[in-house]
């Protein structure tokens, strides 16, 4: 499936009155480069994207581009790291809110789906391009993924042991919930008829029904 393109934020590099590069403008330019890379990685793939294409997308040429980033791999790593750290931060916050096991599973499912709907480019690239990362960064990102998945599995196991959930495999049940959310990044459109929060609530209900714990 294809995903719709999204324009970069349009911010430009503005020198200061002293002739030095404004640090804020430099940060803005780096984010602009990241956005251009993200869009290209999502639409044509990491391996098919060149640094020249990234520069062309925002109107800067080779030597100037390398003042801000060292390589295409650096950009991919920044995207992957940002994605996983953001997802873990949202998930931990949802877990810290407390509640019974059903409420906690419902809450982390909602934020999982919301992230994949609201940041579909990052999620799409983050899941598709993991094998394009070089070591040791690839292993580090995979470790963050394992932590994220294990929090789902731990809740499924807790719910099963408390007699709240029915699951023949805690592992596969957690994977099924994760896959539901991941799939959203491949088809969701913000111009569609469903809002991200509505989608998150619906998918959380699906997860609870799958585990035999739907609300009355």
C-alpha positions as CSV (number, residue, x, y, z in Angstrom):
1,X,0.0,0.0,0.0
2,X,1.1,3.6,-0.6
3,X,1.1,6.4,1.9
4,X,0.4,10.0,1.0
5,X,3.2,12.4,0.8
6,X,3.6,15.2,3.3
7,X,5.5,18.4,2.6
8,X,8.5,19.5,4.7
9,X,7.9,22.3,7.2
10,X,9.3,24.9,4.9
11,X,11.7,26.6,7.4
12,X,14.8,28.2,5.8
13,X,18.3,28.9,6.9
14,X,18.7,32.6,8.1
15,X,22.1,34.0,8.9
16,X,22.4,36.3,11.9
17,X,23.3,40.0,11.5
18,X,26.9,39.3,12.5
19,X,27.4,37.0,9.6
20,X,27.5,33.9,11.8
21,X,25.1,31.1,11.5
22,X,22.2,31.5,13.8
23,X,22.1,28.3,16.0
24,X,18.4,28.2,15.9
25,X,18.4,28.4,12.1
26,X,21.0,25.6,12.0
27,X,18.7,23.4,14.1
28,X,15.8,24.3,11.9
29,X,17.9,23.3,8.8
30,X,18.8,20.0,10.3
31,X,15.2,19.2,11.1
32,X,14.3,20.3,7.5
33,X,16.9,17.7,6.2
34,X,15.4,15.0,8.5
35,X,11.9,15.8,7.2
36,X,13.1,15.6,3.6
37,X,14.9,12.3,4.2
38,X,11.9,10.9,6.1
39,X,9.6,11.7,3.2
40,X,11.9,10.1,0.6
41,X,12.6,7.0,2.7
42,X,8.9,6.5,3.2
43,X,7.9,7.0,-0.5
44,X,10.8,5.5,-2.4
45,X,12.8,3.6,0.2
46,X,16.1,4.1,2.0
47,X,18.3,2.3,-0.5
48,X,16.8,4.1,-3.5
49,X,17.2,7.5,-1.8
50,X,20.5,9.5,-2.4
51,X,21.9,12.4,-0.5
52,X,21.6,14.5,-3.6
53,X,17.9,13.9,-3.7
54,X,17.5,14.9,-0.1
55,X,19.4,18.1,-0.8
56,X,17.4,18.8,-3.9
57,X,14.2,18.4,-1.9
58,X,15.1,21.4,0.3
59,X,17.2,23.3,-2.2
60,X,20.8,22.8,-0.9
61,X,23.7,21.1,-2.7
62,X,26.2,18.5,-1.7
63,X,28.9,20.5,0.2
64,X,26.3,22.5,2.1
65,X,24.3,19.4,3.0
66,X,27.3,17.8,4.6
67,X,27.8,20.7,6.9
68,X,24.6,19.5,8.7
69,X,24.8,15.7,8.4
70,X,27.5,13.2,7.7
71,X,25.6,10.5,5.9
72,X,22.3,9.0,5.0
73,X,22.9,6.4,7.7
74,X,23.0,9.1,10.3
75,X,19.6,10.3,9.1
76,X,18.0,6.9,9.3
77,X,19.4,6.3,12.8
78,X,18.0,9.6,14.0
79,X,14.5,8.7,12.6
80,X,14.6,5.2,14.1
81,X,15.9,6.4,17.5
82,X,13.3,9.2,17.7
83,X,10.5,6.8,16.8
84,X,11.4,4.2,19.4
85,X,12.2,6.7,22.2
86,X,8.9,8.5,21.6
87,X,6.9,5.3,21.6
88,X,8.5,4.1,24.8
89,X,7.9,7.5,26.5
90,X,4.2,7.4,25.6
91,X,3.9,3.7,26.6
92,X,5.6,4.3,30.0
93,X,3.4,7.3,30.7
94,X,0.3,5.2,29.9
95,X,1.5,2.5,32.3
96,X,2.3,4.9,35.0
97,X,-1.3,6.2,35.0
98,X,-2.2,2.9,36.8
99,X,-5.5,1.1,36.8
100,X,-6.3,-2.6,36.6
101,X,-4.7,-4.8,34.0
102,X,-7.5,-4.3,31.5
103,X,-7.3,-0.5,31.8
104,X,-3.5,-0.5,31.4
105,X,-3.6,-2.8,28.3
106,X,-6.4,-0.6,26.8
107,X,-4.4,2.5,27.4
108,X,-1.1,1.3,25.9
109,X,-3.0,0.0,22.9
110,X,-4.6,3.4,22.4
111,X,-1.2,5.2,22.4
112,X,0.3,2.6,20.2
113,X,-2.4,3.1,17.5
114,X,-2.3,6.9,18.0
115,X,1.4,7.1,17.3
116,X,1.1,5.0,14.1
117,X,-1.8,7.2,12.9
118,X,-0.2,10.5,13.8
119,X,3.4,9.7,12.8
120,X,2.8,7.3,10.0
121,X,5.9,8.3,8.0
122,X,8.2,7.7,11.0
123,X,6.4,4.4,11.9
124,X,6.4,3.2,8.3
125,X,10.1,3.8,7.9
126,X,11.0,2.6,11.4
127,X,9.4,-0.8,10.8
128,X,10.4,-1.3,7.1
129,X,14.0,-0.1,7.2
130,X,15.3,-1.8,10.3
131,X,17.6,-4.1,8.2
132,X,19.1,-1.0,6.6
133,X,20.7,0.0,9.9
134,X,24.3,-0.9,10.5
135,X,25.7,-2.4,13.6
136,X,25.9,-1.7,16.5
137,X,23.0,0.7,16.1
138,X,20.7,-1.9,14.6
139,X,21.0,-4.1,17.8
140,X,20.4,-1.1,20.0
141,X,17.1,-0.2,18.2
142,X,16.1,-3.9,18.4
143,X,16.7,-3.8,22.1
144,X,14.3,-0.9,22.4
145,X,11.8,-2.8,20.3
146,X,12.0,-5.8,22.7
147,X,11.4,-3.6,25.7
148,X,8.3,-2.0,24.0
149,X,6.9,-5.5,23.0
150,X,7.6,-7.0,26.4
151,X,5.4,-4.4,28.1
152,X,2.5,-5.7,26.1
153,X,3.4,-9.3,26.7
154,X,3.8,-8.7,30.5
155,X,0.3,-7.3,30.7
156,X,-1.2,-10.1,28.7
157,X,0.5,-12.6,31.0
158,X,-0.6,-10.7,34.1
159,X,-4.2,-10.6,32.8
160,X,-4.2,-14.3,32.0
161,X,-2.8,-15.2,35.5
162,X,-5.5,-13.1,37.1
163,X,-8.2,-14.8,35.1
164,X,-9.1,-11.5,33.2
165,X,-7.6,-12.5,29.8
166,X,-7.8,-15.7,27.9
167,X,-4.6,-16.4,25.9
168,X,-3.1,-19.6,24.6
169,X,0.1,-17.7,23.9
170,X,1.1,-14.4,25.7
171,X,3.7,-13.8,23.0
172,X,1.5,-14.2,20.0
173,X,-1.3,-12.3,21.6
174,X,1.0,-9.4,22.2
175,X,2.4,-9.6,18.6
176,X,-1.2,-9.5,17.3
177,X,-2.0,-6.3,19.1
178,X,1.3,-4.7,18.0
179,X,0.6,-5.7,14.4
180,X,-2.8,-4.1,14.4
181,X,-1.3,-0.8,15.3
182,X,1.7,-1.1,13.0
183,X,-0.6,-1.7,10.1
184,X,-2.3,1.7,10.6
185,X,0.9,3.4,9.4
186,X,0.5,1.8,5.9
187,X,-3.1,2.9,5.3
188,X,-4.2,5.7,7.6
189,X,-5.0,9.1,6.1
190,X,-5.6,12.2,8.2
191,X,-8.1,13.3,5.5
192,X,-10.2,10.2,6.0
193,X,-13.4,9.8,8.0
194,X,-11.9,8.5,11.2
195,X,-10.0,10.5,13.8
196,X,-6.9,9.0,15.4
197,X,-8.4,8.9,18.9
198,X,-11.5,7.2,17.6
199,X,-9.3,4.6,15.8
200,X,-7.3,4.1,19.0
201,X,-10.4,3.4,21.1
202,X,-11.8,1.0,18.5
203,X,-8.5,-1.0,18.2
204,X,-8.2,-1.1,22.0
205,X,-11.7,-2.7,22.0
206,X,-10.6,-5.2,19.4
207,X,-7.6,-6.1,21.6
208,X,-9.8,-6.7,24.6
209,X,-12.3,-8.8,22.6
210,X,-9.4,-10.9,21.2
211,X,-8.4,-11.6,24.8
212,X,-11.9,-12.4,25.9
213,X,-12.1,-9.3,28.1
214,X,-14.4,-6.9,26.3
215,X,-16.2,-4.4,28.5
216,X,-19.9,-5.1,29.2
